[in-house]
Amino acid sequence: MARASKAKDSQSLSDSLKEATASATGRVLRLVAEAKDGSDSAGTVTTIAQLTQLCEQAADHMSKAHRKLFNGEEGGEAAIEHLDAALQCLRKVEVEGTRRTTKAKKATKKQRRAKSA
């Protein structure tokens, strides 16, 4: 598991979470658009369900981190562990989105070559 540096300030960690969340949301929305268009809809719907679950897990970890930091439960180390877990969930969404984008680009190139042949 990749760990956030203890020296990393809270603003930097917050910015990383915001960026990862925005990227993950964009990926899921692109997949929803693909499903609406009917391209590989069964696979896309399954992927959307998996990515939605990862987003929910990330939100849950962020909520737990917030509670640990501001309700005086277990302190900073436990909060950092939850923030790391949230980032991992969001990175998985990003990786899947990148994989699907690359796959779609390859399919488009293949279709163009087939049409020109």
TAFEN-V751955 format. One record per pair of residues at least 24 apart in sequence whose ideal C-beta (glycine too) atoms are under 7 Angstrom apart, sorted by the first residue. I is the first residue (numbers start at 0). GAP is how many residues later the second one is. If there is no record, write none. Layout:
BEGIN
i;gap
I;GAP
I;GAP
END
This chain:
BEGIN
i;gap
0;83
0;87
1;82
1;86
2;81
3;76
3;79
3;80
12;70
15;71
16;45
16;66
16;69
16;70
19;67
19;70
19;71
19;74
20;69
22;71
23;31
23;66
23;69
23;70
26;24
26;66
26;67
26;69
26;70
27;24
27;27
27;65
29;67
30;69
46;49
50;42
50;45
53;35
53;38
53;39
54;38
56;32
57;28
57;31
57;32
60;24
60;25
60;28
61;24
END
